[in-house]
Amino acid sequence: MANTVLLDVADGVATLTLNRSQALNALSVEMMQDLGGVVRELVRRTDIAVLVVTGAGDHFMAGGDLKDFARHLHLSHEARLATFRAMIEQHINPTVELLQNLRCPVIAKVRGACAGFGLSLMLGCDLAVSADDAVFTTAYAGVGLSGDGGASYFLPRIVGRRKAAELMLLAERFDAAEALRLGMVTKVVPAAELDAETARLAARLKAGPRHTYAEIKALLAASHGNQLESQLQSEAEAFARCAATADFGEGVSAFLDKRRPVFRGG
């Protein structure tokens, strides 16, 4: 198991932990590689109902590890161009795409610094629970970078193009209350309650209809590029697939019996 990224699975809930607490979980080249390996393992597994993404220690992720990146500054213009492009194309992009294609709900559990790729990673999750003392920033422009990890894709879809431009160009810090107002996080709780609140949300999702969640995620992902006619057709097909599952039968029966449904994931 990778050291810079840890994976723990307990009773259907997987926890992916960014594990460089001594460096505020900053993204090093090694961590890029380890993160990709862990995500590929997640894709292969069939025993995971919910994924929680978090950081070790007091922070989620403080962006890229600039000390690590500085090792490449001696390279020529052409070599630096090739090195950093390969870094993103070989490690970051495939990982982000695989995370987006996971069929299970993905929850970001955020405390402390959430910057740069850490912010991109959080935005790519389905839901995000934040401690009230978390601090956010796109960070990239502050060091002369344009962004990675899907920042320019997720951010305007969540906050709108104008606000996304402000956040990317100015790279100012903002607090959890502002992140909630902008729709970037799902819920803000006192730092002492973050673990418990995230666990409650994960448990709720774990008990839900897994096939339905996968269909919902696919519909939402496809909606950005679909015309209404195509999206309506996709909804019809997904609706029918859900209606053919045992979970739909259980949901209807539970409603008629006035009891809580017990979904089995089928």
C-alpha positions as CSV (number, residue, x, y, z in Angstrom):
1,M,0.0,0.0,0.0
2,A,1.2,3.5,-0.9
3,N,2.5,5.6,1.9
4,T,1.5,9.0,0.7
5,V,-2.1,7.9,0.0
6,L,-3.9,5.4,2.3
7,L,-7.0,3.3,1.6
8,D,-9.1,1.8,4.3
9,V,-12.3,-0.1,3.6
10,A,-14.7,-1.0,6.5
11,D,-18.2,-2.4,6.0
12,G,-18.7,-0.9,2.5
13,V,-17.3,2.5,3.3
14,A,-13.9,3.3,1.8
15,T,-11.7,6.1,3.2
16,L,-8.9,7.6,0.9
17,T,-6.5,9.6,3.1
18,L,-4.0,12.0,1.6
19,N,-1.1,11.2,3.9
20,R,1.6,13.8,3.9
21,S,0.5,15.7,7.0
22,Q,4.0,17.1,7.6
23,A,3.7,19.0,4.3
24,L,0.0,19.8,4.8
25,N,-0.7,16.9,2.4
26,A,0.8,18.9,-0.5
27,L,0.7,17.0,-3.8
28,S,4.2,15.7,-4.6
29,V,5.0,13.7,-7.8
30,E,5.1,10.6,-5.6
31,M,1.7,11.3,-4.3
32,M,0.3,11.8,-7.8
33,Q,1.5,8.3,-8.6
34,D,0.2,6.8,-5.4
35,L,-3.2,8.5,-5.8
36,G,-3.6,7.1,-9.2
37,G,-2.7,3.6,-7.9
38,V,-5.3,3.8,-5.1
39,V,-8.0,5.1,-7.4
40,R,-7.4,2.3,-9.9
41,E,-7.8,-0.2,-7.0
42,L,-11.1,1.5,-6.1
43,V,-12.3,1.1,-9.6
44,R,-11.6,-2.7,-9.5
45,R,-13.4,-3.3,-6.2
46,T,-17.0,-4.2,-6.0
47,D,-17.5,-4.1,-2.2
48,I,-17.5,-0.3,-1.9
49,A,-20.8,1.6,-1.4
50,V,-19.4,5.0,-0.5
51,L,-16.0,6.7,-0.7
52,V,-14.8,9.4,1.7
53,V,-11.8,11.5,0.6
54,T,-9.9,13.3,3.4
55,G,-6.5,14.5,4.5
56,A,-4.3,13.3,7.4
57,G,-3.8,15.6,10.3
58,D,-5.2,19.1,10.3
59,H,-5.5,19.8,6.6
60,F,-7.2,18.5,3.5
61,M,-4.5,19.5,0.9
62,A,-2.5,22.7,0.6
63,G,-2.1,22.4,-3.2
64,G,1.0,21.2,-5.1
65,D,4.3,20.6,-3.4
66,L,6.3,23.5,-4.8
67,K,9.6,22.2,-3.2
68,D,9.1,19.1,-5.3
69,F,8.3,21.0,-8.4
70,A,11.3,23.3,-7.9
71,R,13.6,20.4,-8.7
72,H,12.6,20.8,-12.3
73,L,13.3,24.5,-12.6
74,H,16.8,23.9,-13.9
75,L,15.4,22.3,-17.1
76,S,15.4,24.1,-20.4
77,H,12.1,25.6,-21.6
78,E,11.4,22.7,-23.9
79,A,12.3,20.1,-21.3
80,R,10.2,21.8,-18.6
81,L,7.3,22.0,-21.0
82,A,7.5,18.3,-21.7
83,T,8.0,17.3,-18.1
84,F,5.1,19.1,-16.6
85,R,2.7,18.3,-19.4
86,A,3.6,14.6,-19.0
87,M,3.1,14.9,-15.3
88,I,-0.4,16.2,-15.7
89,E,-1.4,13.9,-18.6
90,Q,0.0,10.7,-17.1
91,H,-0.9,11.1,-13.5
92,I,-3.5,13.8,-12.8
93,N,-5.9,13.6,-15.7
94,P,-6.4,9.8,-15.6
95,T,-7.0,9.9,-11.8
96,V,-9.6,12.7,-12.0
97,E,-11.4,10.8,-14.8
98,L,-11.5,7.5,-12.9
99,L,-12.8,9.3,-9.8
100,Q,-15.6,10.9,-11.8
101,N,-16.6,7.5,-13.2
102,L,-16.9,5.8,-9.9
103,R,-20.4,4.4,-9.5
104,C,-20.6,5.1,-5.7
105,P,-21.1,8.5,-4.1
106,V,-17.9,10.3,-3.2
107,I,-17.7,12.6,-0.1
108,A,-14.9,15.1,0.6
109,K,-14.2,15.6,4.3
110,V,-12.4,18.9,4.5
111,R,-10.6,20.6,7.3
112,G,-7.8,23.2,7.3
113,A,-6.2,24.2,4.0
114,C,-7.9,23.2,0.8
115,A,-6.0,24.8,-2.1
116,G,-4.9,24.2,-5.6
117,F,-5.3,20.5,-6.6
118,G,-6.9,19.9,-3.2
119,L,-9.7,22.3,-4.2
120,S,-10.0,20.7,-7.6
121,L,-10.2,17.3,-5.9
122,M,-12.9,18.5,-3.5
123,L,-15.0,20.1,-6.3
124,G,-14.9,16.8,-8.2
125,C,-16.5,14.9,-5.3
126,D,-20.3,14.5,-5.2
127,L,-20.7,16.0,-1.8
128,A,-18.4,17.9,0.6
129,V,-18.6,18.3,4.4
130,S,-16.4,21.1,5.7
131,A,-15.1,22.1,9.1
132,D,-16.0,25.6,10.0
133,D,-12.3,26.6,10.2
134,A,-11.4,25.4,6.7
135,V,-9.8,27.8,4.3
136,F,-10.1,27.6,0.6
137,T,-8.2,29.1,-2.4
138,T,-7.6,28.2,-6.0
139,A,-4.0,29.2,-5.4
140,Y,-2.7,28.5,-8.9
141,A,-2.4,32.1,-10.3
142,G,-0.4,33.1,-7.2
143,V,2.5,30.9,-8.4
144,G,2.0,31.5,-12.1
145,L,0.0,28.4,-12.9
146,S,-3.4,28.1,-14.7
147,G,-4.9,25.1,-12.8
148,D,-5.3,21.4,-13.1
149,G,-7.4,18.5,-11.7
150,G,-10.5,19.8,-13.4
151,A,-10.5,23.2,-11.7
152,S,-11.6,25.0,-14.9
153,Y,-14.3,22.4,-15.5
154,F,-15.9,22.0,-12.1
155,L,-15.6,25.5,-10.8
156,P,-17.7,27.4,-13.4
157,R,-20.3,24.6,-13.3
158,I,-20.7,25.1,-9.5
159,V,-20.3,28.8,-9.0
160,G,-20.8,30.3,-12.6
161,R,-18.3,31.6,-15.0
162,R,-17.9,35.1,-13.6
163,K,-17.3,33.9,-10.1
164,A,-15.0,31.2,-11.3
165,A,-12.9,33.8,-13.2
166,E,-12.7,35.8,-10.0
167,L,-11.6,32.9,-7.9
168,M,-9.1,31.7,-10.5
169,L,-7.6,35.0,-11.4
170,L,-7.4,36.6,-8.0
171,A,-6.7,33.4,-6.1
172,E,-7.9,35.0,-2.8
173,R,-8.6,32.9,0.3
174,F,-12.1,32.5,1.5
175,D,-13.7,30.7,4.5
176,A,-16.1,27.8,4.9
177,A,-19.1,30.0,5.1
178,E,-18.4,31.5,1.7
179,A,-17.7,28.1,0.3
180,L,-21.2,27.0,1.5
181,R,-22.8,30.1,0.1
182,L,-21.2,29.5,-3.3
183,G,-22.4,25.8,-3.3
184,M,-18.8,24.5,-3.2
185,V,-19.5,22.5,-0.1
186,T,-22.6,20.7,1.0
187,K,-22.5,21.4,4.7
188,V,-20.3,23.2,7.3
189,V,-20.0,21.9,10.8
190,P,-17.9,22.7,13.9
191,A,-14.4,21.1,13.5
192,A,-15.0,18.9,16.4
193,E,-18.1,17.4,14.7
194,L,-16.6,16.9,11.2
195,D,-15.8,13.2,11.6
196,A,-19.1,12.3,13.1
197,E,-21.1,14.3,10.6
198,T,-19.2,12.7,7.7
199,A,-19.7,9.3,9.1
200,R,-23.5,9.9,9.4
201,L,-23.7,11.0,5.8
202,A,-21.6,8.0,4.6
203,A,-23.9,5.6,6.6
204,R,-27.0,7.2,5.1
205,L,-25.6,6.8,1.6
206,K,-24.4,3.2,2.3
207,A,-28.0,2.3,3.2
208,G,-29.4,3.8,0.0
209,P,-30.1,2.2,-3.4
210,R,-26.7,1.7,-5.0
211,H,-27.8,1.2,-8.5
212,T,-29.9,4.4,-8.3
213,Y,-27.0,6.4,-7.1
214,A,-24.9,5.2,-10.0
215,E,-27.6,6.2,-12.5
216,I,-28.0,9.6,-10.9
217,K,-24.3,10.3,-11.1
218,A,-24.2,9.2,-14.8
219,L,-27.2,11.4,-15.6
220,L,-25.6,14.5,-13.9
221,A,-22.3,13.9,-15.6
222,A,-23.8,13.6,-19.1
223,S,-26.2,16.6,-18.7
224,H,-23.4,19.1,-19.3
225,G,-23.0,18.1,-22.9
226,N,-26.5,16.9,-23.8
227,Q,-29.4,18.7,-25.4
228,L,-32.7,18.4,-23.6
229,E,-34.0,15.8,-26.0
230,S,-30.9,13.6,-25.4
231,Q,-31.1,14.1,-21.6
232,L,-34.8,13.2,-21.5
233,Q,-34.0,10.0,-23.4
234,S,-31.2,9.2,-21.0
235,E,-33.5,9.8,-18.1
236,A,-36.1,7.4,-19.5
237,E,-33.6,4.7,-20.0
238,A,-32.1,5.1,-16.5
239,F,-35.6,5.3,-14.9
240,A,-36.5,2.0,-16.6
241,R,-33.3,0.3,-15.4
242,C,-34.0,1.5,-11.8
243,A,-37.6,0.4,-12.0
244,A,-36.4,-3.1,-12.9
245,T,-34.4,-3.5,-9.7
246,A,-35.3,-5.1,-6.5
247,D,-34.5,-1.9,-4.7
248,F,-37.4,-0.1,-6.5
249,G,-39.8,-2.9,-5.4
250,E,-38.6,-2.5,-1.9
251,G,-38.9,1.3,-2.1
252,V,-42.5,1.1,-3.2
253,S,-43.4,-1.6,-0.7
254,A,-41.9,0.3,2.1
255,F,-43.8,3.5,1.1
256,L,-47.1,1.6,1.0
257,D,-46.3,-0.2,4.3
258,K,-45.3,3.2,5.9
259,R,-41.9,1.8,6.9
260,R,-38.3,2.7,6.2
261,P,-37.0,0.8,3.1
262,V,-34.2,-1.7,3.4
263,F,-32.2,-1.5,0.2
264,R,-30.0,-4.5,-0.8
265,G,-28.2,-2.9,-3.7
266,G,-30.0,-4.9,-6.4
